[in-house]
Amino acid sequence: MATFVGTSPVTAAAAASFPNLHSLKTLTKSHVCLRHSGRIGASTGLTYRRRLASRGAKTMASATTETEKSGIKIVRNPTDSKLSDLGVRSWPKWGCPPSKFPWTYSSTETCYLLKGKVKVYPDGSDEAVEIGAGDLVVFPKGMSCTWDVSETVDKHYQFE
């Protein structure tokens, strides 16, 4: 077992950064214990400890944040329970390659990006709203904008 020290508890999302790790358990606010499958050698474990220490455990964790910009609501890293409650995985899917196109929402759309990166430029706004993989996004009814897709998008979506 390898022990890692950070500045705050780390969530299970941090384990995704280390593919050989299969469980994570918070011991205290400043000590996190990561169990691995035995395939990580002592020198690799030291590298992970250094990585966590240099970045701080807090930056390794994926915190859920909610923001609103130009009428677009974004929940970054929504919890699995939130996605389950909404039934996101049963929504239809849509995707597109890198491209740029105008779009107008005839009804409110909620979408969850599985992959991709997009800059959305709402009409009448000078600022782009950046969204990407792991974001739950709500576009309001009546919004006109331009989508600038820089990385292929794959998303679940629902219109209200």
KEFI-900758 format. One record per residue (C-alpha): residue number from 1; residue in three letters; chain; x, y, z. Coordinates in steps of 0.05 Angstrom, whole numbers. Each point is the difference from the previous one (the first is absolute). Layout:
BEGIN
<node num="NUM" residu="ALA" chaine="A" xx="X" yy="Y" zz="Z"/>
...
This chain:
BEGIN
<node num="1" residu="MET" chaine="A" xx="0" yy="0" zz="0"/>
<node num="2" residu="ALA" chaine="A" xx="26" yy="69" zz="-17"/>
<node num="3" residu="THR" chaine="A" xx="-17" yy="61" zz="42"/>
<node num="4" residu="PHE" chaine="A" xx="-5" yy="68" zz="-31"/>
<node num="5" residu="VAL" chaine="A" xx="-2" yy="66" zz="37"/>
<node num="6" residu="GLY" chaine="A" xx="-40" yy="60" zz="-25"/>
<node num="7" residu="THR" chaine="A" xx="-32" yy="63" zz="25"/>
<node num="8" residu="SER" chaine="A" xx="-72" yy="-24" zz="-2"/>
<node num="9" residu="PRO" chaine="A" xx="-40" yy="-64" zz="-11"/>
<node num="10" residu="VAL" chaine="A" xx="4" yy="-29" zz="-69"/>
<node num="11" residu="THR" chaine="A" xx="-62" yy="-29" zz="-34"/>
<node num="12" residu="ALA" chaine="A" xx="-4" yy="-63" zz="-41"/>
<node num="13" residu="ALA" chaine="A" xx="7" yy="43" zz="-63"/>
<node num="14" residu="ALA" chaine="A" xx="73" yy="9" zz="17"/>
<node num="15" residu="ALA" chaine="A" xx="10" yy="-75" zz="-8"/>
<node num="16" residu="ALA" chaine="A" xx="-15" yy="8" zz="-74"/>
<node num="17" residu="SER" chaine="A" xx="68" yy="35" zz="-6"/>
<node num="18" residu="PHE" chaine="A" xx="33" yy="-65" zz="21"/>
<node num="19" residu="PRO" chaine="A" xx="-25" yy="-58" zz="-43"/>
<node num="20" residu="ASN" chaine="A" xx="30" yy="-55" zz="43"/>
<node num="21" residu="LEU" chaine="A" xx="-36" yy="23" zz="63"/>
<node num="22" residu="HIS" chaine="A" xx="-67" yy="-32" zz="14"/>
<node num="23" residu="SER" chaine="A" xx="-23" yy="31" zz="65"/>
<node num="24" residu="LEU" chaine="A" xx="7" yy="63" zz="40"/>
<node num="25" residu="LYS" chaine="A" xx="-15" yy="14" zz="73"/>
<node num="26" residu="THR" chaine="A" xx="6" yy="66" zz="37"/>
<node num="27" residu="LEU" chaine="A" xx="33" yy="-10" zz="68"/>
<node num="28" residu="THR" chaine="A" xx="3" yy="71" zz="26"/>
<node num="29" residu="LYS" chaine="A" xx="-2" yy="70" zz="-29"/>
<node num="30" residu="SER" chaine="A" xx="73" yy="-3" zz="-16"/>
<node num="31" residu="HIS" chaine="A" xx="15" yy="-74" zz="-12"/>
<node num="32" residu="VAL" chaine="A" xx="-28" yy="-41" zz="-57"/>
<node num="33" residu="CYS" chaine="A" xx="12" yy="-74" zz="-9"/>
<node num="34" residu="LEU" chaine="A" xx="0" yy="-28" zz="-70"/>
<node num="35" residu="ARG" chaine="A" xx="-1" yy="-76" zz="-8"/>
<node num="36" residu="HIS" chaine="A" xx="26" yy="-29" zz="-63"/>
<node num="37" residu="SER" chaine="A" xx="0" yy="-67" zz="-35"/>
<node num="38" residu="GLY" chaine="A" xx="74" yy="-14" zz="13"/>
<node num="39" residu="ARG" chaine="A" xx="23" yy="18" zz="-70"/>
<node num="40" residu="ILE" chaine="A" xx="28" yy="67" zz="23"/>
<node num="41" residu="GLY" chaine="A" xx="73" yy="-5" zz="22"/>
<node num="42" residu="ALA" chaine="A" xx="32" yy="39" zz="56"/>
<node num="43" residu="SER" chaine="A" xx="31" yy="52" zz="-46"/>
<node num="44" residu="THR" chaine="A" xx="-67" yy="11" zz="-36"/>
<node num="45" residu="GLY" chaine="A" xx="-34" yy="8" zz="67"/>
<node num="46" residu="LEU" chaine="A" xx="51" yy="53" zz="18"/>
<node num="47" residu="THR" chaine="A" xx="-16" yy="36" zz="-65"/>
<node num="48" residu="TYR" chaine="A" xx="-74" yy="0" zz="17"/>
<node num="49" residu="ARG" chaine="A" xx="15" yy="27" zz="70"/>
<node num="50" residu="ARG" chaine="A" xx="42" yy="55" zz="-29"/>
<node num="51" residu="ARG" chaine="A" xx="-54" yy="16" zz="-52"/>
<node num="52" residu="LEU" chaine="A" xx="-53" yy="6" zz="54"/>
<node num="53" residu="ALA" chaine="A" xx="45" yy="40" zz="46"/>
<node num="54" residu="SER" chaine="A" xx="22" yy="49" zz="-55"/>
<node num="55" residu="ARG" chaine="A" xx="-71" yy="12" zz="-25"/>
<node num="56" residu="GLY" chaine="A" xx="-35" yy="-6" zz="67"/>
<node num="57" residu="ALA" chaine="A" xx="-54" yy="-52" zz="9"/>
<node num="58" residu="LYS" chaine="A" xx="-53" yy="53" zz="-9"/>
<node num="59" residu="THR" chaine="A" xx="19" yy="12" zz="-73"/>
<node num="60" residu="MET" chaine="A" xx="-1" yy="-75" zz="-13"/>
<node num="61" residu="ALA" chaine="A" xx="-73" yy="-5" zz="22"/>
<node num="62" residu="SER" chaine="A" xx="-57" yy="17" zz="-48"/>
<node num="63" residu="ALA" chaine="A" xx="-45" yy="48" zz="36"/>
<node num="64" residu="THR" chaine="A" xx="-70" yy="15" zz="-26"/>
<node num="65" residu="THR" chaine="A" xx="-9" yy="73" zz="-17"/>
<node num="66" residu="GLU" chaine="A" xx="-60" yy="37" zz="-27"/>
<node num="67" residu="THR" chaine="A" xx="4" yy="64" zz="-41"/>
<node num="68" residu="GLU" chaine="A" xx="-42" yy="41" zz="-46"/>
<node num="69" residu="LYS" chaine="A" xx="28" yy="42" zz="-56"/>
<node num="70" residu="SER" chaine="A" xx="-40" yy="36" zz="-54"/>
<node num="71" residu="GLY" chaine="A" xx="-62" yy="-39" zz="21"/>
<node num="72" residu="ILE" chaine="A" xx="34" yy="-68" zz="-8"/>
<node num="73" residu="LYS" chaine="A" xx="1" yy="-41" zz="64"/>
<node num="74" residu="ILE" chaine="A" xx="60" yy="-47" zz="9"/>
<node num="75" residu="VAL" chaine="A" xx="10" yy="-53" zz="52"/>
<node num="76" residu="ARG" chaine="A" xx="72" yy="-24" zz="-4"/>
<node num="77" residu="ASN" chaine="A" xx="12" yy="-72" zz="25"/>
<node num="78" residu="PRO" chaine="A" xx="-72" yy="-15" zz="22"/>
<node num="79" residu="THR" chaine="A" xx="-6" yy="-58" zz="48"/>
<node num="80" residu="ASP" chaine="A" xx="-21" yy="-68" zz="-25"/>
<node num="81" residu="SER" chaine="A" xx="-63" yy="5" zz="43"/>
<node num="82" residu="LYS" chaine="A" xx="-19" yy="66" zz="-35"/>
<node num="83" residu="LEU" chaine="A" xx="9" yy="-32" zz="-68"/>
<node num="84" residu="SER" chaine="A" xx="-40" yy="-61" zz="22"/>
<node num="85" residu="ASP" chaine="A" xx="-56" yy="43" zz="29"/>
<node num="86" residu="LEU" chaine="A" xx="-6" yy="37" zz="-67"/>
<node num="87" residu="GLY" chaine="A" xx="3" yy="-66" zz="-39"/>
<node num="88" residu="VAL" chaine="A" xx="56" yy="28" zz="-44"/>
<node num="89" residu="ARG" chaine="A" xx="25" yy="-68" zz="-24"/>
<node num="90" residu="SER" chaine="A" xx="-69" yy="-15" zz="-31"/>
<node num="91" residu="TRP" chaine="A" xx="-2" yy="66" zz="-39"/>
<node num="92" residu="PRO" chaine="A" xx="13" yy="-1" zz="-75"/>
<node num="93" residu="LYS" chaine="A" xx="72" yy="12" zz="-24"/>
<node num="94" residu="TRP" chaine="A" xx="27" yy="49" zz="-50"/>
<node num="95" residu="GLY" chaine="A" xx="69" yy="14" zz="-26"/>
<node num="96" residu="CYS" chaine="A" xx="38" yy="41" zz="-50"/>
<node num="97" residu="PRO" chaine="A" xx="72" yy="8" zz="-25"/>
<node num="98" residu="PRO" chaine="A" xx="38" yy="65" zz="7"/>
<node num="99" residu="SER" chaine="A" xx="-41" yy="53" zz="-34"/>
<node num="100" residu="LYS" chaine="A" xx="-32" yy="69" zz="8"/>
<node num="101" residu="PHE" chaine="A" xx="-74" yy="13" zz="-8"/>
<node num="102" residu="PRO" chaine="A" xx="-58" yy="45" zz="23"/>
<node num="103" residu="TRP" chaine="A" xx="-55" yy="-29" zz="44"/>
<node num="104" residu="THR" chaine="A" xx="-64" yy="26" zz="31"/>
<node num="105" residu="TYR" chaine="A" xx="-34" yy="-38" zz="57"/>
<node num="106" residu="SER" chaine="A" xx="-75" yy="-6" zz="-12"/>
<node num="107" residu="SER" chaine="A" xx="-7" yy="-31" zz="70"/>
<node num="108" residu="THR" chaine="A" xx="45" yy="-8" zz="61"/>
<node num="109" residu="GLU" chaine="A" xx="54" yy="-52" zz="-11"/>
<node num="110" residu="THR" chaine="A" xx="37" yy="-37" zz="55"/>
<node num="111" residu="CYS" chaine="A" xx="60" yy="-39" zz="-23"/>
<node num="112" residu="TYR" chaine="A" xx="57" yy="-40" zz="29"/>
<node num="113" residu="LEU" chaine="A" xx="66" yy="0" zz="-39"/>
<node num="114" residu="LEU" chaine="A" xx="33" yy="-68" zz="0"/>
<node num="115" residu="LYS" chaine="A" xx="58" yy="26" zz="-41"/>
<node num="116" residu="GLY" chaine="A" xx="21" yy="61" zz="-40"/>
<node num="117" residu="LYS" chaine="A" xx="14" yy="74" zz="8"/>
<node num="118" residu="VAL" chaine="A" xx="-44" yy="57" zz="-23"/>
<node num="119" residu="LYS" chaine="A" xx="0" yy="76" zz="3"/>
<node num="120" residu="VAL" chaine="A" xx="-71" yy="26" zz="-3"/>
<node num="121" residu="TYR" chaine="A" xx="-7" yy="73" zz="-21"/>
<node num="122" residu="PRO" chaine="A" xx="-69" yy="26" zz="20"/>
<node num="123" residu="ASP" chaine="A" xx="-27" yy="53" zz="-48"/>
<node num="124" residu="GLY" chaine="A" xx="9" yy="69" zz="30"/>
<node num="125" residu="SER" chaine="A" xx="56" yy="-22" zz="46"/>
<node num="126" residu="ASP" chaine="A" xx="74" yy="14" zz="-9"/>
<node num="127" residu="GLU" chaine="A" xx="21" yy="-60" zz="42"/>
<node num="128" residu="ALA" chaine="A" xx="1" yy="-74" zz="-16"/>
<node num="129" residu="VAL" chaine="A" xx="-26" yy="-52" zz="48"/>
<node num="130" residu="GLU" chaine="A" xx="47" yy="-60" zz="1"/>
<node num="131" residu="ILE" chaine="A" xx="-28" yy="-69" zz="13"/>
<node num="132" residu="GLY" chaine="A" xx="31" yy="-68" zz="-3"/>
<node num="133" residu="ALA" chaine="A" xx="-2" yy="-73" zz="20"/>
<node num="134" residu="GLY" chaine="A" xx="-31" yy="-10" zz="68"/>
<node num="135" residu="ASP" chaine="A" xx="-44" yy="63" zz="-3"/>
<node num="136" residu="LEU" chaine="A" xx="-75" yy="0" zz="10"/>
<node num="137" residu="VAL" chaine="A" xx="-26" yy="60" zz="-38"/>
<node num="138" residu="VAL" chaine="A" xx="-68" yy="35" zz="-5"/>
<node num="139" residu="PHE" chaine="A" xx="-13" yy="45" zz="-60"/>
<node num="140" residu="PRO" chaine="A" xx="-61" yy="45" zz="7"/>
<node num="141" residu="LYS" chaine="A" xx="-59" yy="1" zz="-48"/>
<node num="142" residu="GLY" chaine="A" xx="8" yy="54" zz="-53"/>
<node num="143" residu="MET" chaine="A" xx="76" yy="6" zz="5"/>
<node num="144" residu="SER" chaine="A" xx="36" yy="10" zz="-66"/>
<node num="145" residu="CYS" chaine="A" xx="74" yy="-14" zz="-2"/>
<node num="146" residu="THR" chaine="A" xx="58" yy="-27" zz="-40"/>
<node num="147" residu="TRP" chaine="A" xx="32" yy="-66" zz="18"/>
<node num="148" residu="ASP" chaine="A" xx="74" yy="-5" zz="-13"/>
<node num="149" residu="VAL" chaine="A" xx="18" yy="-74" zz="10"/>
<node num="150" residu="SER" chaine="A" xx="75" yy="-9" zz="9"/>
<node num="151" residu="GLU" chaine="A" xx="-2" yy="-74" zz="20"/>
<node num="152" residu="THR" chaine="A" xx="-52" yy="-51" zz="-23"/>
<node num="153" residu="VAL" chaine="A" xx="-62" yy="3" zz="43"/>
<node num="154" residu="ASP" chaine="A" xx="-39" yy="-59" zz="27"/>
<node num="155" residu="LYS" chaine="A" xx="-57" yy="18" zz="47"/>
<node num="156" residu="HIS" chaine="A" xx="-66" yy="-21" zz="30"/>
<node num="157" residu="TYR" chaine="A" xx="-55" yy="51" zz="-8"/>
<node num="158" residu="GLN" chaine="A" xx="-72" yy="15" zz="20"/>
<node num="159" residu="PHE" chaine="A" xx="-47" yy="55" zz="-23"/>
<node num="160" residu="GLU" chaine="A" xx="-55" yy="25" zz="46"/>
